[in-house]
Amino acid sequence: MNIFEALRESHERQRRYAQALVQTSGNSEERVQAYKQLKEELHAHETAEERFFYIPLMAHDTGVDLSRHAISEHHEMDEMIEELDETEMSSPSWLATAKKLSDKVHHHLEEEEHKFFQMAGKILDDSQKQSLANQYVKEYEEQLAEG
């Protein structure tokens, strides 16, 4: 497995969880569960991805701007999660923020897969792609376990 395949696995989970979240209502068990899954997935993915994808790319001039942009989008998503944590789940503003988060997640994943991965594919050699995948998966699993 290379780093792109490893990241895409989490991307697919994020898409499913974000979609499920915006289809929930009120203070339901489904909403609680969907939010918990998305929040944990985003945290584990962002942490591992920043450490074992974006930081290595920042060592190259061509990787700096895209990496900074991606990390800033991670921060925006984290701020939306903080807002959700501080808002009553049954509130209409909670669902509005959840929809903004879902939109941001989908936008970010599209951008990564269609822009960042192509750039990174030119910067990283095959052994780096394999090594980063192994490190990413290990960190991702540790972050999920800490949940």
C-alpha positions in Angstrom: 0.0 0.0 0.0 1.3 3.5 -0.8 0.4 6.7 1.0 -2.3 7.7 -1.5 -4.1 4.4 -1.1 -3.9 4.7 2.7 -5.3 8.2 2.7 -8.1 7.3 0.3 -9.4 4.6 2.7 -9.9 7.2 5.4 -11.3 9.6 2.8 -14.1 7.1 1.9 -15.0 6.7 5.6 -15.1 10.5 6.1 -17.4 10.9 3.1 -19.7 8.2 4.5 -19.7 9.6 8.0 -20.3 13.2 6.8 -23.1 12.2 4.6 -24.7 10.1 7.4 -24.4 13.0 9.8 -26.3 15.6 7.7 -29.1 13.1 7.3 -29.8 12.8 11.0 -32.2 14.8 13.0 -32.6 16.2 16.5 -30.8 14.7 19.5 -31.1 11.2 18.1 -28.9 8.3 18.8 -28.1 8.2 15.0 -26.8 11.8 15.2 -24.8 11.1 18.3 -23.2 8.1 16.7 -22.6 9.7 13.3 -21.0 12.7 14.9 -18.8 10.6 17.1 -17.6 8.6 14.1 -16.8 11.6 12.0 -15.1 13.5 14.8 -12.9 10.5 15.7 -12.1 9.8 12.0 -11.2 13.4 11.2 -9.0 13.7 14.3 -7.0 10.5 13.6 -6.7 11.2 9.9 -5.7 14.8 10.3 -3.0 14.1 12.9 -1.5 11.2 11.0 -1.8 12.9 7.6 -0.1 16.1 8.8 2.8 14.2 10.3 3.3 11.6 7.6 2.2 13.4 4.4 2.2 17.2 4.7 5.2 17.7 6.9 7.4 15.5 4.6 6.0 17.4 1.5 6.9 20.8 3.2 10.6 19.8 2.9 10.2 20.5 -0.8 9.6 24.0 -2.2 6.8 22.8 -4.4 5.0 21.2 -1.5 5.0 24.2 0.9 2.0 26.2 -0.3 -0.3 23.2 -0.9 0.6 21.7 2.5 -0.1 25.0 4.3 -3.4 25.3 2.5 -4.4 21.7 3.5 -3.4 22.2 7.1 -5.3 25.4 7.3 -8.4 23.5 6.1 -7.9 20.9 8.8 -7.9 23.8 11.3 -11.1 25.2 9.8 -12.7 21.8 10.3 -11.4 21.6 13.8 -13.0 24.9 14.6 -16.4 23.7 13.2 -16.1 20.6 15.4 -15.5 22.9 18.4 -18.5 24.9 17.5 -20.6 21.7 17.2 -19.3 20.5 20.6 -20.5 23.8 22.2 -24.0 23.7 20.6 -27.0 21.7 21.6 -27.5 18.9 19.0 -31.2 19.6 18.7 -30.6 23.2 17.7 -31.1 24.2 14.1 -27.7 26.0 14.2 -26.1 22.6 15.0 -27.4 21.1 11.8 -26.4 24.2 9.8 -22.8 23.9 11.2 -22.8 20.1 10.5 -23.7 20.8 6.9 -20.9 23.4 6.6 -18.5 20.8 8.1 -19.7 18.1 5.6 -19.3 20.5 2.7 -15.8 21.4 3.9 -14.9 17.8 4.3 -16.1 16.9 0.8 -14.3 20.0 -0.7 -11.1 19.2 1.1 -11.0 15.5 0.1 -11.7 16.4 -3.6 -8.9 19.0 -3.5 -6.5 16.5 -1.9 -7.2 13.7 -4.4 -7.3 15.9 -7.5 -4.5 18.4 -6.8 -2.4 17.5 -3.8 -1.9 13.8 -4.7 -0.7 14.7 -8.2 1.8 17.2 -6.8 3.0 14.8 -4.1 3.3 12.0 -6.6 5.9 14.0 -8.4 7.8 14.9 -5.2 7.9 11.5 -3.4 9.6 8.4 -4.8 8.1 4.9 -4.5 10.0 3.9 -1.4 8.9 7.2 0.4 5.3 6.5 -0.7 5.5 3.0 0.9 7.3 4.2 4.0 5.0 7.1 4.6 2.0 4.8 4.2 3.3 2.5 6.9 4.0 5.4 9.3 0.6 7.0 8.5 -1.4 3.8 9.2 0.5 3.2 12.5 -0.2 6.8 13.7 -3.8 6.8 12.4 -4.5 3.5 14.3 -2.9 4.9 17.5 -4.9 8.1 17.3 -8.2 6.1 16.8 -7.3 3.9 19.7 -6.8 6.9 21.9 -10.2 8.2 20.5 
